[in-house]
Amino acid sequence: MRYVIIGVVAITALGAIGESLPDFPKLSAPRRITEGPHDHLLANYFAINAWSADLRYVAVLETDINGRLAEANERITLGLVDTQDGNRFIPVTTTACWNFQEATMFHWLPNEPDTFVFNDCRDGRFVAVIMNWRTKAERIVPYPVSAVSRDGTKAISINYARLYLTRPDYGYAGPGQDSRETVTWPEDDGLWLVDLATGKARLILSVAAGRSLMPKEKTAPGKPGNPLAYYCHTVFNPSGTRVFFLARTVDWFNKVTHRIPSWLTTSFTVRTDGTDLRRCFADDTWGGSHFNWLDDRTMVVTVWPKGRDGRAFGRHVKFTVGEEEKVHIIAPGLLDWDGHCVWSPNGKWMSSDGYYNHNFDRQFVLMRSADESVKSIGEFFVPEAYRGGFWRCDLHARWRPDGRQLAFNSVHEGSRQVYVIDVEER
């Protein structure tokens, strides 16, 4: 076990700019809210709320699987941690659509008390299940969700079977969707806008529609598979009027070994009616990795520009939709890495957690928005059993809706568990 607190004083990126700056919050030591012998992880992707409306329950997955990908129809337990009853784990249901990175894309639905949506495989098809966890009443939406609007009325759906061909740690195994694996630029697949009340969906942006703005594929003689283009990593802006997503192309893929060449990435935003498709960056080499909306028009994205020596390095950048040419590099020299960036509910703070370093420690930091000062929350050791790419344990932090806690996954005590840190603003 190794968890290290690094530094007490903030490292200042832009220098002191006055006494009016808020002090960094007081942070507690991390404490575990799940226990062995099973492993646990938060039930959705980073930045997505895991807490119930009354802040009592936290959604998690429970499993004994580690060291490999989940197989088709291999089910995992979805449950809730009762933080007001000794962190008691309450099993609710199971799902066969999950992975160690995005879990089962669980979302609480604010317009329906005690109700959430998650992905599952039912009757051989990938679907979304809307369930009231107290009554167990459920209804099926015939499209798996990739993002859900904050008001809980609509979702974005993508092809998780197609995603599995190139990113099995984010897709779902099995024939739950038609992957269209022989079609490089499908015209009948891409981003689907789903009405969660009716279950109806319409294709708002096909993969083929983005072709002129995406990096071009190349054939690779002697390699398995064929060139493939696809969409992934979607998130609504706060009002649900616009969607950020990543578009990727690969030249080949191997369904047995899951090997692929390096993918080429373009970051996009688009209106939810499919109009006004906008590239976030002019330079394709920037790509895009992790992301979060600050408000309806402002985004932070981690990108990979090339330095003077030709090598790529991570940067956190901020831009405004409609003014994409005015990219602001956040805390240069301090956040020069690929982090999972998450704004606090009041926008004063941004947390970011990265991949492990040469000591196998994952860094976790807090940035003050007013002056881009950065303070370390800690470093979290990754044991060898959890270093595999497909079953790795990223911290994948998220803020509690009231801004008074951060939750994250970690393995620094020897198993995959969920932790929280209390945040007290001063």
N, C-alpha and C positions, 0 to 999 in steps of 0.2 A: 504494500500500500504506500502511495506517496501522493500527497496533496500539499502544495507549497504556495503560501501567500507571498507575492512578489511586490515589495515596495509599499510604502504608506503614503508618500507624497506623489501627486500627479506629475507626469512628465508633460511639459507645456509645449504644444506645437507652435502656437502663434504668439506666445508671450502673454504676460498679465495685461488685461485691458480694463482694469478698474475694480473697485471694491464691490460693485453691484453684482458680480458673478456669483451664482449659487455655489455653495460648497458641494463637494462630492458627497453623495449619500453615505450614511453609515451602513456598512454591509455586515451581516452576520457570517459566521462560519457556515459552510454548506452542511446540511443535514439530510439524511436519507429518509425518504417517505415510503420506500418499498423494501422488502426483505427477501432473502433467499428462503428456501434453496433454489427457487426459480429465478430466472433473469426477468427483468422488466424494462420497458422503454415507454416513453410518452407516445400516445396513440396517433400522432400526426407529425407533420414536418415542422422544421424550425419556424418560429414567428407566429404559428397558428395557436390560437387560444386553446388551452386544455382544461380550463376551470369552468365549472357550472356557473349559472347566473348568480347564485348565492355565495360563490367562491368556496363552497364546502368540498366539492368533489373534483378530483383530477383524473382525467382519462388516461389509462395506460394499457399496454399489452403485456401478457405474461407468457413465457415460453421456456422450454428446456433446450431449444435449438441454438447452436452456436458452431462456428467453424465451417459453415456451408450455407448455400442458398436454400430457401424454402422450396420444396417440390410442389408440383401442381396438386391442388386440393389438400395440401397439408395445413391443418387448421391451427389457429392460435387463439388464446383466450383474451377477449376484450373485457375490461372491467374498470371499476372506479375505486380510487383511494379516498376513503372518508377521513379528511383531515381533522374532523371534530370528534372522531372516535378512535384515537390511537393509530391513525393511518391504516385502518382496517381495509383490506382489499376485498371488494365486492365483485365476484364474477358476474357478468351480465350476459354475454353471448360469446360466440366464436366466429372467426372469419378465415377464409382461405385466400383472401386478397390482401397481402401485407408484405413488407420487406423491412430491413433494418434501418433504412434511411428515411422513408416517408411513412413508415408504419402502415396504417390502413386509411390514411387521409381523413381521420375523424374530425367532424365539425359539430359543435353545439348549434342548435337552431333557436335563435332568440325569440322567434314568433310562436314557438310551441314549447311550453314548459316541460322540463325533464326529457327533452327529445333531442336526438342527435342523428347525424348521417355518417355512414362509414361504407367502405367498399367490401364486397363479398362476391363469391362465385355461387350462383344459384341456378340449378338445372343446367349446368355446364356453361353458363354465360356470366361475364363480369358485369356486375350491377352495383348500384348504390342502395343501401337499406336505410330507411328512415324509421327509427325505433324510439318509443317511449320506454325508458329503462325500468320504470316502476311497474307499468302494466304489461310490458313486453309486446304491446301492440305494435305492428310494423306494416309498412307498405314498401313496395319495390319500385325503384326508378330504374328503367332498363339501360342506364348509362353510368359507368363508374365516375366518381367526381375527382377532379384534379384541383379545383379551387371552388370555394363557396363564398358568395357575397356576404357582407357583414349583416345585412338584414335577413339572411337565410332564405331568400326567395328563389335564387338562381345559382347555377353552378356552371363551371367549364368542365367539359369531359374531353379526354384524349384517348388515344389507342394504347392501352397498357401492354397488349400483346406485341405490338410493333416496338414499343420502347424496350421490352424485354430482350429483343434481338441484339441491341447494342448496349443497353444499360440494365442488365438483369437485377442489379441492386436497387433499381427504381421501378421496374416493370413487374408483371405478374406472370408466373409460369402457367403453361397450359393453354388450350385453344379457346379461351373465354371470349376472345374477339378475333375477327379476321385481321391478321397482321399485314396482309397485302405485301408479303415479303418480296415478291418478284417485281413490284411496281416501285420505281424510285420516287416518282412525284405523283402520288394519287390525287385525283380530282374529287374523289368522294370521301375523303378523310382529312382530318386536321383538327381545328378547334370547334367544338360543339357547344352551343349555349343551351342549357337545360333548365326548364321550368320545373322546380322541385315540387310544386303543388300538383301539376298535371302529369309530370313525367315525360312530357313532350320535349323534343330537342330539334334544333336546326343547325346545319353546318354554316358557321359564320365566316370561316376562312379555311379554304382547302390548303393542303401542303403545296399543291401546284401553284396556287395564287401567290405564294411567297418566293417562287423560284427566281425571279429576276433580281431580287434583293438579297439572296443568300449565296454563300460560296458555292462554286460549281463542283460537282462530283467528277471523279475520274474513274475509269474502269481499271481494274487491277487483275491482269491475266494471271492465272495460276492460283488465285486466292478464292476461298469459298464465298458463298453469298454473292451479293451484287451491290452497287451503290444504293444507299438508302438515305432519304430525307425524312425528317419527322419534327414534331413539336413536343415540348415538354416544359416542366417547371412554370406553371401558370399562377398568377395571383391577381385578384381584383384590386382596384384602387378603393379607398374608403367608401365612396358613394356608389360603387358598383357600375360605373359608366365606362370604365376602361380596364383593359387587361394587359399586364406585362407577361411575356413568355419568351422562352429560348427556342430558336430554330437551329437544328443541327443536321449536318450531312456527314456520312462516312462512306468510304470507297468500297468497303467490304465488311463482312461480319462472319463469325464462326459460331454456329449454334451449339456446338459441342463443348468447345473450350471457352466460349464467351470472349474470345480475343477479337479486338478490332484495331484499326489504326487510330491515330489521334483524330477525334472528331473536330469539325469546323463549326463554330458557333456564331450566330447573329442574335443580338438582343433586340426585341421588338416591343412596341405597345400598339394596341388597336382598340377602337371603340367596340362596345359589346354588340353593335349591329354589324360588325365586320368592316366598317369604313375607316378611313384615316389610318391606314397601316403606316407606322413610322419606325424607321431604324433608330436605335438609341445612340449608336456611334458610327461615325463615317468610316473608321478603320476596322476592317474585318479581323485584324489580328488581335484586337482588344477582346473579342468574344463576349464573355459574360459567364458568371458562375453562380453567385448568390445575390440576393436582392431583397428589397423591402420598400414599400411606399411610406413616405413621411406624411404626405397629404395627397389630395387628388391629382396633383400635377408634378410632385417632386419625388424622385426616386434615388435610392442609393443602390449601386451595383458593384460587385467586385469584378474586376477585369484584369486582363493579362497583356498590357502593352510591352513592347520590346524596347530595351535600353540601347545605348550606343554600341554595346558589345554584341547586339543581336539576340541576347537572351531575354526571355519573357519573365516578368515578375509581377506579383499581385499588387493591386491597388484598390482602395475603396474610393469610388467616385460618386458625385451627386450631380444630377441634372434636372431640368424642368422640361416636361413634355411641351413641344412646340418651340423650344430653344435648345435643342439637342447639341448644337454646336458650342454651347457655353458650358462645357464640362468642368466641374470643380473637383480637384483632387483633395480628398479628405485627409487631414493630418499626415502629410507626406513625411516619410522617415519613421513614422510611428505605427502606421497601419499599412505597411507595404507587404501585405500577405493576403491570402485568400480566406476571408472570414465570413461566417454566417452573421450578417448584420441585421440587428433588430432595434427599432426605435421604441423607446418607452412611450406609454400612452399619452403623456404630456409633451412629448417631443424634445424634452430637455436633455435626454441621454440616449446614447446608442451603445448597446452591447455588441460584442463581436467575439466569436470563438473560432479558432483555426485548427489546422491539422497538426499532428505531433511533430516535434523537432527531433534533432539527433539524439536527444536523451529520452525520447518517446514520451514527452510531456506535451499536452495540449494547452495552449495559452487561451486565456479568457480575460477580456478587458472591458472597461467602461469608458466611453468618450463623452465629454461635456460638449454639447452642441454649440454653446455660446462662443467658445474659443478653441475648440477641438483639442483640448487637453485630454490626455489618456492616462487612466489609472488601471493598474493590473488588479484583477479580481483574484487570480491565482493560476497555477499550472497543475494539470491533472494527468497523472501517469497512466500509460496504456500498457497493460501486460501483454505478453506475446500472443496469447490466445485470442486477443481482440484486435490484432493489427491487420488481419486479412481485409483486402479491399472491399469485398462484397458484404461482409458481416462486421465491418468496422463499427466502432461506437463513437460517432461525432457527438459533441456536447449538445448541439442543436437547441440553443436556449430560446426561451420565450418569456415575456412579461405577463404577470397576472394583470387582469384588466384594470385594477385599481393602482397599478404601478408599485405595489408594496412587496412584491416577490419576483424573483427570477427562478425558473425551473429549468432543469437540464438533465440529460442522460450522462452517466459516467461509469467508468470501470476501475477507478483508481483504488478501490477497496477490494478488487479481485473478482467481482462479478458485475454484470450490467444491471444498474439500478437507477432510480430516479431521485434527484436531489433538488432541494430548494434553498435559496438564500433570501433572507429578509432584507428589504431595502427601506431604509428610513431617511427620508429627505430632511435636510437641515436648513 
